[in-house]
Amino acid sequence: MEGKPSREESVVRLAQRYDPDPAHSQQVRRLALKIFDGTALLHQLDDGARELLEYACILHDIGWSGGESKHKRRSYKMVKSGTLYGFSDAEREVIASVARYHGVKPPGKKHQWNKVLSSEDKKKVRYLSAIIRIADALDTSHKTMVEDFACSTLPANTPHSPGTDALTDPPHTNCQSEASAPPSEERKKILLKLRTSAPPDEEIRALQRKKAYFEEIFETSLEVV
């Protein structure tokens, strides 16, 4: 007799059943996890939170199966009611809420997540939903134009040159290697240096619309080259 699927298998099965564009969801997943890893010193979330972000990315657009209108809210409801194995109620709420808040609107304080989750899980919803909306913006055309990127934190007043190679590290510390750096009260900015297959005009416009919540939660500005 076949046993129950693993957590990941049950997520993938739900996505396969309803997601109209799995290539986009996989691109959002890839980008979101790189942003999560690149900003680890700032959010200080663990691997468990990273796993929930991954699943939210895979499932964030399953609500499109019922049409564009209110698809984010529909994704939330489908995650909450879908056949997913091995998840606690709190984990399912985090996944569903992060999937829901991948658009412009920030997590609603009157919504369920803010009523039922612990302080630590609320932190996950805030940071992970901030990340997923940036990843989704970077593939808003659904054309997988962002091939790779480097993520760095800099002092807010550091200039950068748009003409440089997108993946050449500037003379500063990369996000992923700042764990030993002393904390600083100076405001930072996060710089994403993209390598793309074509000019990502749609992606940049979407990023400008959706980055405000990310900047609020991470207490940084976000710039893209």
N, CA, C and O of each residue as an XYZ file, in Angstrom:
900
protein
N       0.845     -1.188      0.000
C       0.000      0.000      0.000
C       0.885      1.244      0.000
O       1.842      1.338      0.768
N       0.556      2.188     -0.862
C       1.328      3.409     -0.963
C       1.027      4.309      0.235
O      -0.136      4.527      0.578
N       2.078      4.829      0.867
C       1.894      5.697      2.025
C       1.571      7.116      1.605
O       1.494      7.437      0.419
N       1.386      7.943      2.596
C       1.095      9.346      2.330
C       2.312     10.014      1.699
O       3.446      9.661      2.025
N       2.094     10.974      0.802
C       3.230     11.689      0.213
C       3.921     12.567      1.250
O       3.346     12.889      2.290
N       5.129     12.941      0.960
C       5.863     13.852      1.828
C       5.256     15.250      1.737
O       4.383     15.511      0.908
N       5.726     16.125      2.590
C       5.257     17.505      2.545
C       5.460     18.102      1.156
O       4.534     18.656      0.563
N       6.682     17.983      0.647
C       6.984     18.558     -0.660
C       6.149     17.904     -1.762
O       5.634     18.596     -2.641
N       6.014     16.596     -1.721
C       5.235     15.900     -2.747
C       3.782     16.357     -2.751
O       3.184     16.515     -3.815
N       3.206     16.570     -1.561
C       1.810     16.991     -1.529
C       1.651     18.414     -2.044
O       0.638     18.740     -2.663
N       2.644     19.264     -1.793
C       2.620     20.627     -2.338
C       2.698     20.588     -3.861
O       1.929     21.260     -4.548
N       3.624     19.803     -4.376
C       3.803     19.708     -5.829
C       2.539     19.156     -6.494
O       2.145     19.628     -7.560
N       1.908     18.171     -5.877
C       0.690     17.599     -6.451
C      -0.426     18.623     -6.519
O      -1.149     18.689     -7.513
N      -0.575     19.428     -5.464
C      -1.609     20.460     -5.471
C      -1.324     21.494     -6.557
O      -2.239     21.942     -7.248
N      -0.061     21.870     -6.704
C       0.316     22.828     -7.735
C       0.078     22.261     -9.136
O      -0.426     22.960    -10.014
N       0.437     21.006     -9.338
C       0.255     20.392    -10.648
C      -1.211     20.338    -11.056
O      -1.539     20.385    -12.241
N      -2.071     20.241    -10.078
C      -3.495     20.147    -10.364
C      -4.097     21.488    -10.774
O      -5.031     21.526    -11.575
N      -3.566     22.603    -10.228
C      -4.245     23.882    -10.416
C      -3.403     25.003    -11.035
O      -3.969     25.957    -11.570
N      -2.099     24.918    -10.980
C      -1.280     26.043    -11.430
C      -1.254     26.126    -12.959
O      -0.811     25.177    -13.607
N      -1.716     27.236    -13.557
C      -1.741     27.333    -15.013
C      -0.378     27.632    -15.631
O      -0.213     27.473    -16.840
N       0.603     28.061    -14.833
C       1.918     28.394    -15.373
C       2.999     27.966    -14.375
O       3.579     28.810    -13.691
N       3.269     26.672    -14.291
C       4.251     26.187    -13.313
C       5.656     26.721    -13.538
O       6.425     26.839    -12.584
N       6.012     27.052    -14.789
C       7.345     27.599    -15.047
C       7.522     28.935    -14.326
O       8.590     29.217    -13.784
N       6.481     29.745    -14.322
C       6.535     31.016    -13.584
C       6.691     30.766    -12.092
O       7.509     31.417    -11.442
N       5.932     29.847    -11.544
C       6.015     29.573    -10.111
C       7.396     29.062     -9.723
O       7.899     29.392     -8.649
N       8.013     28.261    -10.587
C       9.366     27.777    -10.304
C      10.388     28.906    -10.387
O      11.361     28.924     -9.633
N      10.168     29.841    -11.297
C      11.061     30.997    -11.370
C      10.915     31.877    -10.126
O      11.913     32.350     -9.581
N       9.690     32.096     -9.682
C       9.460     32.866     -8.466
C      10.111     32.161     -7.284
O      10.726     32.806     -6.434
N       9.979     30.854     -7.230
C      10.616     30.067     -6.162
C      12.125     30.265     -6.169
O      12.724     30.522     -5.125
N      12.738     30.149     -7.333
C      14.196     30.275     -7.445
C      14.663     31.663     -7.005
O      15.631     31.794     -6.256
N      13.972     32.683     -7.473
C      14.358     34.054     -7.138
C      14.134     34.348     -5.656
O      14.973     34.967     -5.001
N      12.985     33.893     -5.136
C      12.661     34.173     -3.736
C      13.668     33.533     -2.791
O      14.068     34.149     -1.803
N      14.079     32.307     -3.083
C      15.036     31.636     -2.210
C      16.398     32.323     -2.250
O      17.096     32.365     -1.236
N      16.787     32.862     -3.411
C      18.046     33.595     -3.485
C      17.958     34.893     -2.681
O      18.924     35.286     -2.028
N      16.806     35.555     -2.727
C      16.630     36.769     -1.930
C      16.643     36.425     -0.439
O      17.252     37.131      0.365
N      15.964     35.331     -0.081
C      15.952     34.882      1.321
C      17.376     34.642      1.808
O      17.762     35.121      2.874
N      18.152     33.903      1.028
C      19.527     33.594      1.435
C      20.384     34.857      1.470
O      21.233     35.012      2.348
N      20.160     35.754      0.518
C      20.969     36.955      0.432
C      20.677     37.986      1.505
O      21.492     38.872      1.762
N      19.506     37.870      2.136
C      19.131     38.831      3.178
C      19.027     38.165      4.550
O      18.371     38.687      5.451
N      19.671     37.021      4.702
C      19.535     36.226      5.931
C      19.947     37.000      7.180
O      19.334     36.854      8.237
N      20.980     37.818      7.056
C      21.435     38.563      8.229
C      20.381     39.567      8.684
O      20.310     39.902      9.867
N      19.570     40.043      7.755
C      18.561     41.041      8.084
C      17.303     40.415      8.682
O      16.772     40.921      9.671
N      16.818     39.311      8.087
C      15.567     38.731      8.606
C      15.810     37.699      9.712
O      14.954     37.518     10.579
N      16.955     37.025      9.695
C      17.338     36.070     10.740
C      16.292     34.966     10.937
O      16.033     34.540     12.063
N      15.705     34.515      9.848
C      14.771     33.390      9.891
C      15.530     32.091      9.624
O      16.607     32.101      9.029
N      14.951     30.967     10.072
C      15.653     29.689      9.975
C      15.265     28.927      8.712
O      14.473     29.403      7.899
N      15.845     27.725      8.565
C      15.582     26.902      7.385
C      14.117     26.482      7.293
O      13.600     26.266      6.197
N      13.449     26.365      8.437
C      12.031     26.036      8.405
C      11.227     27.111      7.716
O      10.310     26.808      6.954
N      11.554     28.360      7.971
C      10.882     29.473      7.297
C      11.204     29.458      5.798
O      10.338     29.747      4.973
N      12.440     29.124      5.453
C      12.836     29.038      4.043
C      12.001     27.985      3.310
O      11.586     28.191      2.170
N      11.765     26.865      3.976
C      10.952     25.799      3.382
C       9.521     26.281      3.139
O       8.942     26.000      2.089
N       8.950     27.004      4.100
C       7.583     27.503      3.933
C       7.511     28.526      2.803
O       6.523     28.562      2.069
N       8.544     29.359      2.651
C       8.605     30.290      1.525
C       8.612     29.538      0.201
O       7.916     29.912     -0.743
N       9.401     28.482      0.142
C       9.480     27.682     -1.083
C       8.109     27.143     -1.463
O       7.719     27.215     -2.628
N       7.377     26.608     -0.500
C       6.067     26.039     -0.790
C       5.056     27.124     -1.160
O       4.199     26.909     -2.018
N       5.155     28.281     -0.518
C       4.249     29.382     -0.863
C       4.472     29.839     -2.301
O       3.521     30.169     -3.008
N       5.730     29.856     -2.726
C       6.030     30.237     -4.114
C       5.439     29.241     -5.103
O       4.869     29.632     -6.122
N       5.575     27.969     -4.803
C       5.047     26.936     -5.698
C       3.535     27.042     -5.821
O       2.972     26.730     -6.870
N       2.875     27.481     -4.748
C       1.407     27.492     -4.709
C       0.791     28.877     -4.900
O      -0.433     29.000     -4.890
N       1.592     29.912     -5.072
C       1.045     31.265     -4.984
C       0.029     31.593     -6.077
O      -0.818     32.464     -5.883
N       0.098     30.921     -7.203
C      -0.811     31.254     -8.314
C      -1.857     30.179     -8.594
O      -2.493     30.216     -9.647
N      -2.053     29.234     -7.695
C      -3.057     28.206     -7.985
C      -4.458     28.801     -8.065
O      -5.348     28.206     -8.672
N      -4.660     29.955     -7.465
C      -5.967     30.613     -7.553
C      -6.314     31.084     -8.946
O      -7.477     31.365     -9.234
N      -5.310     31.173     -9.825
C      -5.579     31.532    -11.220
C      -6.469     30.500    -11.906
O      -7.070     30.792    -12.939
N      -6.558     29.312    -11.348
C      -7.413     28.282    -11.959
C      -8.870     28.723    -11.999
O      -9.665     28.176    -12.763
N      -9.221     29.706    -11.183
C     -10.574     30.244    -11.191
C     -10.671     31.605    -11.839
O     -11.705     32.265    -11.741
N      -9.593     32.045    -12.510
C      -9.578     33.344    -13.164
C      -8.724     34.344    -12.410
O      -8.357     34.125    -11.255
N      -8.411     35.458    -13.085
C      -7.518     36.455    -12.495
C      -8.137     37.169    -11.301
O      -7.458     37.417    -10.304
N      -9.412     37.499    -11.395
C     -10.067     38.270    -10.338
C     -10.003     37.532     -9.002
O     -10.425     36.381     -8.892
N      -9.470     38.213     -7.995
C      -9.366     37.684     -6.630
C      -8.570     36.384     -6.557
O      -8.803     35.559     -5.673
N      -7.630     36.198     -7.486
C      -6.898     34.925     -7.496
C      -5.992     34.777     -6.268
O      -5.711     33.657     -5.841
N      -5.539     35.888     -5.705
C      -4.674     35.783     -4.524
C      -5.465     35.253     -3.335
O      -5.007     34.359     -2.623
N      -6.644     35.805     -3.128
C      -7.498     35.315     -2.039
C      -7.892     33.870     -2.280
O      -8.004     33.084     -1.340
N      -8.104     33.520     -3.548
C      -8.481     32.143     -3.875
C      -7.305     31.194     -3.610
O      -7.506     30.074     -3.142
N      -6.087     31.641     -3.907
C      -4.911     30.818     -3.601
C      -4.838     30.542     -2.104
O      -4.554     29.420     -1.683
N      -5.094     31.567     -1.313
C      -5.095     31.411      0.147
C      -6.076     30.321      0.577
O      -5.719     29.426      1.342
N      -7.302     30.400      0.086
C      -8.332     29.445      0.485
C      -8.000     28.031      0.014
O      -8.280     27.053      0.706
N      -7.397     27.936     -1.179
C      -7.071     26.615     -1.718
C      -5.931     25.958     -0.938
O      -5.924     24.742     -0.747
N      -4.972     26.765     -0.490
C      -3.909     26.208      0.345
C      -4.474     25.756      1.684
O      -4.108     24.697      2.194
N      -5.359     26.555      2.247
C      -5.936     26.221      3.545
C      -6.778     24.947      3.485
O      -6.808     24.175      4.443
N      -7.459     24.730      2.365
C      -8.372     23.591      2.264
C      -7.802     22.425      1.466
O      -8.406     21.353      1.421
N      -6.645     22.622      0.838
C      -6.086     21.600     -0.040
C      -5.530     20.405      0.718
O      -5.340     20.454      1.933
N      -5.274     19.342     -0.014
C      -4.729     18.119      0.570
C      -3.212     18.262      0.691
O      -2.466     17.985     -0.249
N      -2.785     18.695      1.859
C      -1.364     18.850      2.160
C      -1.051     18.047      3.414
O      -1.743     18.168      4.425
N      -0.016     17.233      3.346
C       0.313     16.339      4.452
C       1.520     16.848      5.243
O       2.459     17.417      4.686
N       1.464     16.625      6.550
C       2.621     16.867      7.397
C       2.788     18.286      7.888
O       3.825     18.620      8.460
N       1.792     19.129      7.678
C       1.896     20.523      8.087
C       1.019     20.785      9.310
O      -0.097     20.275      9.410
N       1.535     21.579     10.225
C       0.719     22.036     11.339
C      -0.246     23.106     10.839
O      -0.078     23.632      9.739
N      -1.241     23.424     11.634
C      -2.183     24.482     11.262
C      -1.454     25.811     11.075
O      -1.771     26.584     10.171
N      -0.480     26.063     11.936
C       0.270     27.320     11.842
C       1.094     27.373     10.555
O       1.138     28.411      9.894
N       1.743     26.274     10.196
C       2.537     26.243      8.963
C       1.652     26.440      7.743
O       2.021     27.157      6.813
N       0.498     25.811      7.746
C      -0.419     25.962      6.612
C      -0.889     27.424      6.506
O      -1.013     27.962      5.406
N      -1.147     28.054      7.657
C      -1.565     29.458      7.656
C      -0.455     30.360      7.119
O      -0.732     31.302      6.376
N       0.791     30.083      7.485
C       1.908     30.871      6.977
C       2.026     30.718      5.469
O       2.142     31.713      4.754
N       1.998     29.494      4.979
C       2.106     29.251      3.534
C       0.978     29.950      2.785
O       1.213     30.638      1.792
N      -0.244     29.768      3.270
C      -1.409     30.345      2.599
C      -1.335     31.871      2.593
O      -1.648     32.505      1.585
N      -0.926     32.455      3.709
C      -0.871     33.911      3.806
C       0.227     34.483      2.922
O       0.012     35.495      2.254
N       1.400     33.856      2.904
C       2.484     34.331      2.041
C       2.074     34.230      0.574
O       2.357     35.132     -0.215
N       1.408     33.134      0.207
C       0.902     33.000     -1.158
C      -0.093     34.110     -1.477
O      -0.101     34.641     -2.588
N      -0.924     34.457     -0.514
C      -1.948     35.473     -0.736
C      -1.350     36.859     -0.959
O      -1.850     37.629     -1.778
N      -0.289     37.173     -0.237
C       0.220     38.540     -0.232
C       1.384     38.742     -1.195
O       2.323     39.472     -0.877
N       1.341     38.111     -2.362
C       2.419     38.299     -3.329
C       2.181     39.496     -4.241
O       2.996     39.781     -5.119
N       1.073     40.195     -4.039
C       0.772     41.356     -4.863
C       1.238     42.653     -4.228
O       2.224     42.676     -3.491
N       0.522     43.736     -4.518
C       0.903     45.050     -4.021
C       0.450     45.264     -2.583
O       1.177     45.863     -1.790
N      -0.737     44.786     -2.236
C      -1.283     45.029     -0.911
C      -0.496     44.257      0.153
O      -0.175     43.084     -0.042
N      -0.184     44.915      1.277
C       0.540     44.240      2.360
C      -0.383     43.319      3.147
O      -1.602     43.394      2.992
N       0.169     42.459      3.982
C      -0.655     41.590      4.826
C      -1.656     42.395      5.654
O      -1.285     43.327      6.367
N      -2.927     42.016      5.548
C      -3.970     42.735      6.263
C      -3.978     42.367      7.741
O      -4.044     41.188      8.090
N      -3.913     43.361      8.599
C      -3.843     43.095     10.032
C      -5.146     42.520     10.583
O      -5.150     41.925     11.661
N      -6.247     42.690      9.859
C      -7.517     42.130     10.313
C      -7.748     40.717      9.786
O      -8.767     40.094     10.086
N      -6.793     40.215      8.995
C      -6.937     38.883      8.414
C      -6.521     37.810      9.421
O      -5.987     38.100     10.492
N      -6.785     36.568      9.038
C      -6.650     35.441      9.951
C      -5.253     35.273     10.524
O      -5.103     34.970     11.707
N      -4.223     35.467      9.697
C      -2.844     35.242     10.155
C      -2.524     36.059     11.401
O      -1.828     35.585     12.299
N      -3.032     37.280     11.454
C      -2.711     38.165     12.569
C      -3.546     37.873     13.812
O      -3.314     38.450     14.874
N      -4.513     36.980     13.674
C      -5.357     36.607     14.803
C      -4.923     35.291     15.451
O      -5.103     35.101     16.654
N      -4.352     34.385     14.656
C      -4.131     33.025     15.158
C      -2.666     32.642     15.315
O      -2.367     31.668     16.007
N      -1.746     33.371     14.701
C      -0.347     32.955     14.708
C       0.419     33.544     15.893
O       0.060     34.590     16.434
N       1.477     32.846     16.272
C       2.382     33.337     17.310
C       3.166     34.531     16.774
O       3.147     34.802     15.574
N       3.848     35.234     17.655
C       4.658     36.382     17.245
C       5.732     35.970     16.242
O       5.995     36.694     15.281
N       6.355     34.807     16.462
C       7.400     34.338     15.554
C       6.829     34.004     14.180
O       7.451     34.308     13.163
N       5.647     33.381     14.139
C       5.038     33.045     12.855
C       4.520     34.290     12.136
O       4.526     34.340     10.906
N       4.077     35.281     12.884
C       3.685     36.552     12.262
C       4.892     37.211     11.597
O       4.785     37.789     10.516
N       6.038     37.111     12.260
C       7.270     37.634     11.663
C       7.556     36.931     10.337
O       7.972     37.574      9.373
N       7.339     35.625     10.284
C       7.561     34.880      9.042
C       6.646     35.402      7.939
O       7.094     35.621      6.813
N       5.382     35.599      8.251
C       4.441     36.088      7.240
C       4.901     37.434      6.695
O       4.864     37.659      5.485
N       5.332     38.325      7.573
C       5.735     39.650      7.126
C       6.973     39.590      6.229
O       6.977     40.152      5.134
N       8.015     38.912      6.692
C       9.246     38.876      5.904
C       9.091     38.051      4.623
O       9.571     38.455      3.564
N       8.433     36.918      4.716
C       8.317     36.055      3.539
C       7.403     36.667      2.486
O       7.659     36.526      1.290
N       6.347     37.342      2.909
C       5.482     37.995      1.926
C       6.183     39.193      1.297
O       5.918     39.528      0.142
N       7.076     39.841      2.047
C       7.885     40.913      1.461
C       8.809     40.365      0.379
O       9.019     41.005     -0.651
N       9.353     39.187      0.618
C      10.271     38.577     -0.346
C       9.536     38.073     -1.576
O       9.989     38.305     -2.697
N       8.407     37.383     -1.392
C       7.735     36.764     -2.538
C       7.235     37.812     -3.523
O       7.210     37.561     -4.728
N       6.840     38.976     -3.034
C       6.340     39.992     -3.958
C       7.463     40.548     -4.830
O       7.218     40.938     -5.971
N       8.691     40.590     -4.311
C       9.814     41.026     -5.133
C      10.137     39.968     -6.181
O      10.370     40.291     -7.346
N      10.151     38.705     -5.765
C      10.421     37.614     -6.711
C       9.354     37.557     -7.797
O       9.669     37.342     -8.967
N       8.099     37.748     -7.416
C       7.015     37.725     -8.397
C       7.136     38.895     -9.363
O       6.886     38.738    -10.558
N       7.515     40.061     -8.863
C       7.704     41.221     -9.734
C       8.792     40.964    -10.761
O       8.680     41.388    -11.912
N       9.850     40.267    -10.347
C      10.971     40.011    -11.244
C      10.659     38.971    -12.318
O      11.508     38.670    -13.157
N       9.449     38.425    -12.296
C       8.989     37.578    -13.404
C       7.548     37.935    -13.765
O       6.748     37.063    -14.105
N       7.232     39.213    -13.688
C       5.859     39.627    -13.956
C       5.443     39.360    -15.395
O       4.254     39.207    -15.674
N       6.399     39.302    -16.309
C       6.088     38.999    -17.712
C       5.922     37.505    -17.956
O       5.474     37.098    -19.028
N       6.276     36.689    -16.977
C       6.239     35.214    -17.103
C       7.147     34.732    -18.237
O       6.864     33.715    -18.869
N       8.235     35.460    -18.493
C       9.149     35.096    -19.578
C      10.522     34.649    -19.069
O      11.439     34.450    -19.864
N      10.668     34.492    -17.761
C      11.914     34.022    -17.154
C      13.106     34.808    -17.678
O      14.123     34.222    -18.048
N      12.988     36.127    -17.714
C      14.057     36.951    -18.267
C      15.221     37.136    -17.301
O      16.348     37.373    -17.735
N      14.965     37.030    -15.997
C      16.059     37.165    -15.031
C      16.773     35.824    -14.934
O      16.235     34.858    -14.392
N      17.987     35.776    -15.464
C      18.756     34.533    -15.485
C      19.539     34.319    -14.191
O      19.739     33.184    -13.759
N      19.975     35.405    -13.584
C      20.717     35.304    -12.330
C      20.806     36.690    -11.729
O      20.558     37.680    -12.416
N      21.157     36.776    -10.447
C      21.400     38.077     -9.847
C      22.296     37.933     -8.632
O      22.396     36.865     -8.028
N      22.947     39.046     -8.288
C      23.725     39.144     -7.057
C      23.009     40.115     -6.138
O      22.443     41.112     -6.588
N      23.039     39.817     -4.849
C      22.344     40.626     -3.862
C      23.359     41.159     -2.865
O      24.109     40.385     -2.270
N      23.390     42.468     -2.676
C      24.361     43.072     -1.773
C      23.702     44.132     -0.908
O      22.747     44.782     -1.334
N      24.210     44.308      0.303
C      23.785     45.414      1.154
C      24.896     46.446      1.211
O      26.074     46.103      1.312
N      24.512     47.718      1.145
C      25.460     48.817      1.134
C      24.950     49.922      2.034
O      23.761     49.955      2.350
N      25.821     50.830      2.457
C      25.329     52.062      3.081
C      24.403     52.786      2.112
O      24.614     52.738      0.901
N      23.397     53.446      2.627
C      22.339     54.002      1.788
C      22.843     55.003      0.765
O      22.238     55.154     -0.297
N      23.944     55.694      1.061
C      24.419     56.741      0.148
C      25.473     56.246     -0.840
O      26.083     57.061     -1.531
N      25.704     54.934     -0.927
C      26.708     54.392     -1.841
C      26.237     54.503     -3.281
O      25.163     53.997     -3.606
N      27.010     55.156     -4.164
C      26.618     55.223     -5.576
C      26.903     53.905     -6.270
O      27.724     53.118     -5.799
N      26.236     53.660     -7.381
C      26.546     52.484     -8.192
C      26.462     52.869     -9.653
O      25.821     53.855    -10.016
N      27.118     52.079    -10.485
C      27.146     52.372    -11.915
C      26.289     51.379    -12.663
O      26.605     50.189    -12.674
N      25.184     51.837    -13.309
C      24.315     50.920    -14.057
C      25.023     50.231    -15.203
O      24.535     49.222    -15.712
N      26.180     50.763    -15.628
C      26.845     50.184    -16.781
C      27.748     49.017    -16.459
O      28.321     48.421    -17.371
N      27.895     48.668    -15.187
C      28.803     47.577    -14.840
C      28.157     46.234    -15.081
O      26.936     46.118    -15.191
N      29.006     45.213    -15.162
C      28.524     43.844    -15.315
C      27.587     43.505    -14.170
O      27.918     43.728    -13.006
N      26.408     42.962    -14.497
C      25.362     42.753    -13.485
C      25.786     41.850    -12.350
O      25.251     41.954    -11.246
N      26.736     40.966    -12.596
C      27.101     40.036    -11.537
C      28.524     40.257    -11.035
O      29.091     39.385    -10.376
N      29.092     41.391    -11.337
C      30.401     41.712    -10.787
C      30.215     42.398     -9.454
O      29.602     43.463     -9.385
N      30.736     41.802     -8.391
C      30.544     42.368     -7.059
C      31.234     43.715     -6.937
O      32.414     43.819     -7.275
N      30.544     44.758     -6.464
C      31.169     46.040     -6.198
C      32.029     45.945     -4.944
O      31.994     44.930     -4.248
N      32.804     46.991     -4.644
C      33.710     46.919     -3.491
C      32.980     47.121     -2.175
O      33.126     48.157     -1.526
N      32.206     46.142     -1.789
C      31.499     46.164     -0.518
C      31.191     44.733     -0.140
O      31.483     43.803     -0.890
N      30.606     44.564      1.018
C      30.341     43.226      1.529
C      29.061     42.657      0.945
O      28.034     43.336      0.935
N      29.102     41.439      0.464
C      27.909     40.785     -0.052
C      26.978     40.391      1.078
O      27.427     40.071      2.179
N      25.673     40.415      0.803
C      24.680     40.065      1.829
C      25.021     38.746      2.509
O      24.927     38.621      3.730
N      25.412     37.780      1.719
C      25.552     36.435      2.231
C      26.805     36.252      3.079
O      26.972     35.193      3.684
N      27.669     37.219      3.142
C      28.909     37.039      3.895
C      29.061     38.055      5.014
O      30.179     38.311      5.462
N      27.953     38.643      5.480
C      28.034     39.677      6.494
C      27.803     39.157      7.911
O      27.683     39.952      8.843
N      27.738     37.842      8.089
C      27.353     37.302      9.387
C      28.278     37.760     10.505
O      27.840     37.890     11.648
N      29.555     38.010     10.198
C      30.498     38.400     11.241
C      30.628     39.908     11.392
O      31.357     40.386     12.260
N      29.920     40.664     10.546
C      30.029     42.115     10.597
C      29.299     42.650     11.815
O      28.243     42.126     12.169
N      29.830     43.681     12.471
C      29.146     44.242     13.631
C      27.873     44.941     13.223
O      27.811     45.504     12.130
N      26.844     44.925     14.068
C      25.603     45.597     13.730
C      25.825     47.092     13.593
O      26.691     47.659     14.259
N      25.053     47.727     12.739
C      25.185     49.152     12.500
C      23.819     49.792     12.463
O      22.869     49.219     11.930
N      23.718     50.993     13.034
C      22.462     51.726     13.023
C      22.284     52.492     11.721
O      21.205     53.022     11.458
N      23.355     52.558     10.885
C      23.271     53.288      9.630
C      22.299     52.582      8.687
O      22.337     51.363      8.526
N      21.440     53.373      8.077
C      20.466     52.796      7.166
C      21.176     52.172      5.968
O      22.144     52.725      5.445
N      20.681     51.016      5.545
C      21.278     50.283      4.441
C      20.387     50.359      3.204
O      19.230     50.774      3.273
N      20.951     49.953      2.085
C      20.129     49.679      0.921
C      20.525     48.315      0.387
O      21.665     47.876      0.540
N      19.569     47.654     -0.239
C      19.816     46.361     -0.862
C      19.889     46.582     -2.367
O      18.995     47.183     -2.961
N      20.939     46.100     -2.962
C      21.141     46.245     -4.399
C      21.052     44.877     -5.066
O      21.791     43.957     -4.716
N      20.156     44.754     -6.015
C      20.042     43.544     -6.835
C      20.639     43.851     -8.205
O      20.156     44.723     -8.927
N      21.679     43.132     -8.543
C      22.321     43.306     -9.850
C      21.908     42.141    -10.736
O      22.344     41.008    -10.531
N      21.071     42.424    -11.716
C      20.435     41.384    -12.518
C      21.232     41.064    -13.777
O      21.853     41.939    -14.379
N      21.199     39.785    -14.160
C      21.608     39.380    -15.500
C      20.363     38.874    -16.201
O      19.734     37.921    -15.742
N      20.002     39.507    -17.312
C      18.725     39.201    -17.962
C      18.938     38.834    -19.431
O      19.947     39.189    -20.040
N      17.975     38.125    -19.972
C      18.046     37.712    -21.371
C      17.515     38.783    -22.311
O      17.715     38.694    -23.522
N      16.840     39.795    -21.773
C      16.280     40.897    -22.547
C      16.010     42.041    -21.574
O      15.960     41.809    -20.366
N      15.836     43.260    -22.061
C      15.536     44.366    -21.141
C      14.277     44.074    -20.321
O      13.204     43.886    -20.895
N      14.388     44.033    -18.989
C      13.260     43.631    -18.150
C      12.361     44.814    -17.768
O      12.128     45.074    -16.587
N      11.868     45.517    -18.774
C      11.108     46.737    -18.499
C       9.867     46.466    -17.653
O       9.585     47.194    -16.701
N       9.130     45.416    -18.006
C       7.922     45.086    -17.231
C       8.276     44.740    -15.793
O       7.583     45.140    -14.857
N       9.347     44.005    -15.629
C       9.758     43.583    -14.299
C      10.140     44.785    -13.423
O       9.782     44.840    -12.247
N      10.859     45.732    -13.996
C      11.283     46.898    -13.235
C      10.072     47.738    -12.836
O      10.006     48.238    -11.713
N       9.125     47.894    -13.741
C       7.908     48.650    -13.394
C       7.137     47.947    -12.284
O       6.642     48.593    -11.361
N       7.035     46.631    -12.375
C       6.335     45.874    -11.331
C       7.063     45.992     -9.999
O       6.431     46.107     -8.949
N       8.372     45.966    -10.040
C       9.160     46.085     -8.819
C       8.915     47.432     -8.145
O       8.781     47.505     -6.923
N       8.857     48.482     -8.931
C       8.599     49.803     -8.370
C       7.236     49.864     -7.695
O       7.071     50.544     -6.682
N       6.265     49.159     -8.249
C       4.923     49.149     -7.653
C       4.883     48.342     -6.363
O       4.100     48.653     -5.465
N       5.714     47.310     -6.258
C       5.553     46.327     -5.193
C       6.623     46.361     -4.107
O       6.557     45.580     -3.158
N       7.607     47.251     -4.227
C       8.741     47.173     -3.310
C       8.541     47.914     -1.990
O       9.338     47.738     -1.069
N       7.505     48.731     -1.875
C       7.339     49.569     -0.685
C       7.260     48.739      0.594
O       7.870     49.095      1.602
N       6.514     47.637      0.559
C       6.372     46.814      1.761
C       7.693     46.145      2.122
O       8.040     46.047      3.299
N       8.426     45.688      1.118
C       9.750     45.101      1.357
C      10.650     46.111      2.056
O      11.311     45.782      3.041
N      10.675     47.332      1.549
C      11.530     48.359      2.140
C      11.103     48.682      3.570
O      11.943     48.954      4.429
N       9.806     48.651      3.819
C       9.312     48.913      5.171
C       9.740     47.814      6.138
O      10.249     48.101      7.221
N       9.534     46.559      5.748
C       9.825     45.441      6.643
C      11.327     45.282      6.874
O      11.761     45.041      8.000
N      12.114     45.416      5.817
C      13.559     45.237      5.954
C      14.265     46.514      6.400
O      15.465     46.498      6.672
N      13.529     47.612      6.477
C      14.083     48.903      6.876
C      15.288     49.272      6.010
O      16.332     49.689      6.509
N      15.110     49.104      4.697
C      16.141     49.424      3.720
C      15.462     50.033      2.498
O      14.238     50.004      2.370
N      16.265     50.573      1.620
C      15.771     50.861      0.281
C      16.204     49.706     -0.625
O      17.172     49.007     -0.325
N      15.493     49.509     -1.720
C      15.792     48.424     -2.658
C      16.033     49.038     -4.029
O      15.188     49.762     -4.555
N      17.202     48.740     -4.606
C      17.543     49.247     -5.934
C      17.959     48.081     -6.818
O      18.450     47.055     -6.346
N      17.745     48.273     -8.124
C      18.043     47.221     -9.093
C      18.903     47.796    -10.217
O      18.656     48.895    -10.713
N      19.903     47.033    -10.599
C      20.731     47.362    -11.774
C      20.543     46.244    -12.775
O      21.132     46.276    -13.856
